Amino acid sequence: MSHTKQICVIGLGKFGFMFGLSLANLNYKVIGIDSNPEKIRIAQKHFTLVYEADASQKQVLEQIGFSEITYVLVSVGDSIATSAMTTMYLKELNVAHVWVKAINEDHAKLLRKVGADDVIIPEHIAACQLADTINMPGIIQRLPFDSDMIIREITIKKFAHKTIRDIDLTNKYNCQIIAIRKQGEHCYRYIPKADDILFQGDTMVVIGKEKFLSKMNP
């Protein structure tokens, strides 16, 4: 699948490089910027375009040009000043979506004040995801627009030999099945029908409020 959006990653350390590589593997056009020639050499094998440059200089960003770039991730290590200045310059250049990696909450607060559209603290994300997997096995993701909304993968036991209509999760648990995978199969089938029958060992992916999904015993 081809995407027209271009994503730029400024700072090709572990986090920035893996972010860009993941998008490149999804056929996005990824531009990488870093001042380290070794990181540039590695990124050249995977990214659409790379620049060896100091992105904390506004004239450098102006020369590269950001008119066609929809998203920029700023991931410049532990330099609070560099990430803040780069973020400010990108917003002055009218980049629509600027995401920035922060090292702590105070750093995140500063980045938001200079215009960051979203701030990521990787350690916080990893810690919360680990806690979620312990607290509620099968959880896949919390939705960013509502942290109480989650997507959870659940294996069928008590619901076996019943249809989706029979178990009536919408009314009983205020949630919705968005995909089903039959036991022994590797691929999910999305948007299942009300008359589809569930069998023991099947897996369903459900979206709903955590307080309801935590009570479900399928």
C-alpha positions, 0 to 999 in steps of 0.5 A: 500500500502506498502512502503520499504522506512524508514523515521526517525523523530528526535524530536517528538514535534508537527511538528515532531510527526504530520509529522511522524504520517501522514507517518505512516498512509500511511503505511511508516516505521517511526522511531522516536527519542527524549530524552523526555520519554513522547513523546517516550511513545506516539510515540510508539503507532504509529511509527514502532520503537522509540528510547529515545536518544540524537540525537545531539551526533554523537555516538548515531546516529552511534549506531542507524544506518542510512544505511537503512533510506532514509529520515530524518526530524530534528525537534528539537525545537528552538535549532539552535545549536542542529539542525545544529550539528545533520544535519552535523552528518547525512550528515557525515553518508551519509543520502541521504535526510535530511530535517530540520525545521528552526525557521527563515531565518538565521537559514535556511541559516546556515542549508543549509551551513552544508548540509541540503537538504531541510529546512522547516519554518512551519510558512512561509508555513502556511502563504503562504497557507492562503494567496493563499486561499484568493488570488485564491480560490481552490488552492491546492498546489504550486509545489516545483520545480516551485513556479509559477506552481500550482494545483487548484480545480475548480467548473464547471459553464460556461464549463457545457455540453462541453467536455474536448476537447471543452474547450481546456484548453491546448491551451487556458490557457496552463494548463492540467486537471488531475482529475474530480469529478462528483457533489455529488461524493466523489472520483476523477477520474484521467487522464480524456479523451478528450470526457468526458463531464463536467456538472455544479457543477462538480469539476476539478483539473487543473495544470498550471501556476498561471498567466493563471489559475487566468484568468480562469472562468469555 
